[in-house]
Amino acid sequence: MSSCVDDKLIDELKNIPVTEHFSELFNEFEGCNKDEQKQKILEMSEQVKEMNEKEFNSIFTMELFKKIDFMIYKKKLSMENACSFLKPVGYCKVLKNFWNPFFEKSSLSRRFEKMIIEEEKKNEGKNEKILADLCECYIFLSCSFTSKLLSISVPCMLKVVLKKEERKKAQKEVEMALLALSNVRASEIEQELYLNEIKEIIEYHQEHRNLTSLAYQSAWEFLICRLSNERSLEEVVVNELHFAREAIKELEELMKCMNWKKKVEKEKEKRREEKEVIVLIRWIHTLYPFFVLCKMRNEGNYHLISSIVRVHRASTDNNGDLSFNCFLCFRVAAESRAVKIDDLLKSGVVEVFLEKMQQTTLQEKFVSTYLDFFLRLSRNLKGNTDGEIDEAKRKATKMEIFEKIEEEGYEDSITRLHGLLSFLCGKYFLHGLSSNISDYFVSI
């Protein structure tokens, strides 16, 4: 009898909206003692994992962060428990790429900033654990950072990672620290604050494979975002740490884990696959700034483009978000100084776009992506933007692409899509696309 009642209760709990369940737990939180709060934190962390962006932002408002700040001020919530509560929140926000600006506008953010600076200033009695926790929460939840906070937080997070412990708990701590660092997009960080440490982390993993897939991707994302104003990093990224080779290896390994055609029944396996897809998308996102900011040619870039083509083909019927992100990556690569036009041709990128354009029905958001790709490709071929390719070679490449797209009926497809351009520009504010149809054609 009790078993039936328990099963019924479990079914009822599953039907409660995740935000409602979380709110109930949080409302009980203030009246709990320290140990009871720890249990509530574990329960709320599970609820956070289930949230989509809309649910997340409906819960984590400025008002909620203000309540947490007030509980800390009234000593109803210890700083240890506050950080234990906020870490999984920040982890979810950054992992799933949620945009939430409320923390940094809150009094809680100002409290964390003050505490970080004061703790760092201590000559004696500095609590390294609480400093690391404060820094991690702060950079997880913030959207922008002052140079002062970065000069403290970045070395602090790298110190956590450099412990190199192999225990599972330590590995999770390392993953969280690197994921937090990946949220630091500002490029204005002095190299001496991070370069030797991040190189050591990446090289140690290449030899010992001590990081999770997400942790390794996060380390690379942090480094690639620094390329903007640090041109000397290109040599390190391309030739010392072999970014293209490592990215290919990770993309291929993650694809092996995917089994989209098989329905996943067990919740644990389903979560694992969802996380692997998220990591795949994060790798594709890391390639955007790489292709935009890196100008150094490397033979590995052709193989990298080919690997993205394989990801696209594997995901095209199974995960539209991943497939579309591959298209966005191809579009950026079409104008990248680090990518040869031959790379786009031989890797199969042009064929991928031609296949899509032949479809009788296309989602409106994709049309601009296809047009923009061929606009960039055409501009690249019309002017010799490639300093390493002679005129004869460029003409041969143009002829090869011209014959391929003529065979595929490309001009008819462009004409059909171009007819939608005025409508789409008005609806989606598409800037940068040409109204001159000849700009999209490849002429010999």
N, C-alpha and C positions, 0 to 999 in steps of 0.2 A: 504493500500500500504506500509506504513512504517513498519507495523508488518512483512510483507513478507521480506522486506529488512533486518530487525533486525534478523529474523530467519536465513536468508542466511548468515549473518555476523557471527552469533554464530556457524553455521555449519563449516564455513571456519576456525574460530579460533580453533575449536576442531581438525581439520586436521593438524594444525601446530605442528611440533614436539615440545615436551616439552622443549628440550634444546634450540631450536631456539627461542621460545617464551621467555624463561628466559633471553637469551642473549640480546634480543631486549630491555627488561625491564631494564637490568643492564646497557646497553649502554646509556640509557636515565637518569640513576640514578645520575650521577655526576653533571649534569646541573640543578638538582632540588633543591628547597629550603628545609628546614628541614621538613615542613609539607607535602610537595609533596613527599619527600623521604619516609615518614611514610606510605603513600598510596602505593608506589611502593613496599615497604617491604612486605606489606600484600599480594599483587599480586604475588610477587616472592616466598613467603612462600607457597602459594597454588601450584605453579609449582614444588617446591622441593618435596612436598608430592607425586607427580606423578612419580618421577624418580626411575628407577632401578639403580643398582650399576654402570653399565657401563656409563649410562647417568650422574649420579652424579659425577663420577670421571673425565668425560670429561669436566665438568663445573668447579668443585672446584679444580683447579690446583694451583700450587705455584704462577703462574702469577696472578691469580685472587686475592689470599690472599695478594700478593704484592701491587696490585692496591688499595685494601681496606686500607692497611697500609699507602700508599701514600696519599689517600684522608683524612685520619685522620691527618696525618702530615701537610697537607696543609689547615686543618680546613674546608674542604669541606664536611666532614662527622663527626657528633658529636659522642662521645663515646656511648651515649645513643642509637642512631640509629644504630651504628655499632653492639652493643650487641643485639638489637632487630632483626637485620638482621641475625646474626650468630647463635642465639639460635635455631631457627627452623631448620637450616642447621645441627647443632650438634645433635638435637633431632632425625632427620631423619637418620643420619649416625649411631647412636647407636641403635635406635629402630630396624632398618633393618639389623644391623650387617654388615655395609659396611666397607671395609678396605680402608682408605684414609690417607696416611702418609704426605700429602703436607703441612698441616697447621704447624706442628711442625718443619718443615724445613724452614719455611718462616720468614721474618722479622716481620710479624704481631704477630707470636708466641712470639718472643723475646720482642716485645713491651708490650704484655699482661703480660709476666713474670715480667718485670721491674715494670709495673704499680701495679700489685698485691702486690709485695714486698714493694714498696714505700707506698701504701695506708695502708697496714697493720702496717707499722712502725709509722704512725701518732698517736700522743698522743691526739691531739685536731683536730677537724674538719674532722675526718674520715668519709667518705661517705660509710656507710654500704651497701646501695643499689648498688652503682657502683662496690664496692668490690665483692659483691655476683654475680653480672652479669658477671664481668671479670672472676671470678673463674669458674662459670658455663660454659661459652663459652670455657675456656681453657681446662677443663677436658672432656667436650663433644668432642672436636676436636682433642685432643692429643692422641697419642698411648702409650707414656711412660711418666713418671713423675719423677721429682727430689723429694727427701725427703723434701726439703725446701718448695716447692710448695704444696705438699700434706699436710704438717703440717698447712698450711694456708687454703687451699681449702676445705679439708674434714670437719673441724669444721664449716666453713662458710656455707657449704651446709646443714649440719645438723641443724644449727641455723634457716635456712629458713624453714625447714620441721617442726621444733618443734613449730612453730606458732600455728599449729592445728586449723586454721580457717576453717570453714565449707563452706564458700562461693565458688561458682563454679570457679571463677577466681583464688582464693587462692589454691583450690584443683589442678588446672592445674599447678600452680607454684611449688607446692609440688611434683607433678608427675615429672616435668622436673628436679627438683633438685635431686630426688632419681634416676631417669634414668641416669643423669650425673654421680652420684656416682657409679652406676653399671658398668661404663666404667673404673673404677679404679681397675685394676686386680692385681697390685703389692701388695704382701702380707705384705711387710715390713712397716707396719704402727703401731705405738705404740697404745696399747689398750686404753690408757687413752684419746686418741684423738677421739674415736668413740664408745666404747663399751656401756657405760651407756646410751648414746643418742640413739643408734640404737635399744637397748633393749626397751627403753621407746617408741620409734616410733612403733615397732612391737607389743608390749603389748597393747598400746593405741588402735591400729587398731583392735586387737583381741577382745577388749571390746566394742569399739564404731563404728567399720567399717567405718572409716573416709577416707580411702585411696582408690584410684582407683585400679583395678586389676593389672594394669601395675606398679603403684607406689609400691604396696605391693611386687610384684615379684622382683622389682629392689632393695628394701630394703634387701630382703633375699639374692639376688645375691651378693650384696656388702659384707654381713656378711659371706656367705659360702666361698667366695674367700679368706677370712682371715684365714681359717682353716689350711692352709699350714704349717705355722710356729707357730701357736697358738693352741697347743693341748688342753689347758685348755678351749678353746671355745667349744669343743665337748659337754661337760656337759651342757653348756648354750644352744647350738643349739638343742641337742637331748632331754634333759629332762626338761629344763626350758621353752624354747620357742616352743617346740614340732614341730620341722620342718616337720617330716613325716606327722603328722596329718594335718598341715596347707597346705602342698603341695597337699595332697590328696583332701582336701576340694576345693582348687583353681582349680585343674585339672577337678574335677567333675562339678563344677559350669561353667567353660568355655565350657565344652563339651555340657552342656545343651543348651547353646546359639547357638551351631552350627546346621546348617540345610543345609548340603552340597548338599543334593539331590534336594533341591528346588532352582530354578534359581532366584537370587536376581536381581530385576529390578531397584529399586531405588538406585541412586548413594550413598546416605547417608548411607543406610543400608548395601550396599556392602562394603563401607569403614569400617563400624563398624565390620563386620564379618572378614574382612582382618586383622584388628588390633587384634581381639580376637584370630585368628589363630597365629599371630606373638607372642602374649603373651603366648599362649600354647607352642610354640616352645622354647621361652625363658625359660619357666619353665623346659622343658626337658633339655635344655642346663645347667641350674643351677644344675640339678641332676648329671651331669658328675663329677664336682669337689667334690660334696657331697659323691658319691660312691667311688671316688678315695682317698679322703683325710680323710674321717671319718672312724674310726675303731670301734666305739662304737655300740654294738648290741642293737636293740630295736625291740619289736614286731611290731611296726608300719611300719618297713621296708618291711615286707611281704605285707601288705596292700598297701604300696606305689608302689611296683613292680606290684601288681595286677591292680592298677589304670593306670599305664603306658600301661599295656596290653590292657585295655579297650580303651585307647586313640588310640593305634595302630589299633585295630580292627575297630574303628569308622572311622579312617582316611585312611585306606589302599586303598580304591577304590576312594577316594575323594581328598586326599592331599598327594602326594608322598613324598614331602619334610618332612612333619610332621611324616609320617609313618617311613621313613628312619632314622630320628633322634631318634625315639623310639628304633629302632634296635641298633643304636650306643650306646644308654643308656644301653640296655640289655647286650651288649658286655662288657661294663665297670663293670656292676653289677656282671657279672660272676666271676670276680676276686676280688671283694670287700670284705674286711674283715668284713664289717658291714652287709653283706648279707649272710644268710645261703643257702646252696645248696638246702635244702628243700623249701626255699622261691621261688627259680627259678622253681622248679618242681611243687609245689602246685598252684602257681600263673598262670601257663599256658605258661610261657616263652618258655619252651622246645617245647611244641606243636606248638607255633607260628613259631619257626625256622624250625621244621619238615615239617609243611604245606608248607612253602615257598620253601624248598628244593625239594619238590615233583613236583613243577611246571616244565613243559617241557622247558620253556624258562625263562632265568633269565638275568637281566641286569648285565653286567660284574662287575660294581662297587659293587654290592651286594654280589657277590660270596665270596670275601675276608672276608666280614663281617660275613657271615654264617660259613665259615671255622674257622675263628678266635674265634667265640663264642664257638664252640665245642672243639677247641684246648684248650682254657682256662678252659672249664668245665672238660675236660678229665684230665688236669694237676691237677686241684683242687681235683678230686676224687682219683687220683693215689697216692697223698701224703696227709698226714693228716695236711692240712693247717688250719683246723678249730679246735682251741684249746678247744672248748666247746663240741665237738662231740666225743663220744667214738668209738672204732674200730667197734663194733657190729652195731652201728647206721650207721656208714659210709658205711659198707658193705651192709646194708639193703637199703640204699639210692641208692648205685651203682646198686643193683639188680633191683630196681624199674625203674631207668632210662634205664638200659640195656634192660629190657623187653619192655619198651615203644618204644625205638628207633628201636629194632629188629622188632617189630610189624609194624612199619611205613616204613620198608625198608630203614633205615637210611644208612646202610653200602653201599648199591648200589648207593645211592645219593652221598655219600662222594667220592666214587670211581670215579663217573662221574665228579664231580666238581674238584677232585684232578687232573684229567687229564688236566685240564685247567691251573693248578697252574703255571707251568713253563712259559707259554705264558703270563699270567696275571702279574707275577712278573717282567717280562721284560718290559711290557707295562706300568705298574703303579708303579713300584719300591716298591712292597709290601714287606716290611721287617717284620720279626718276625713270619711269617708263616713257619711251618715245611715242609720239603720235604718228610719226613717219614710218610707214610699214616697211620701207626698204631698209631701215636700220636693223631689222631683224633677219634679213637675208644675208647669206654668205655668197658674195660674188667673186668670180675668179679674176 
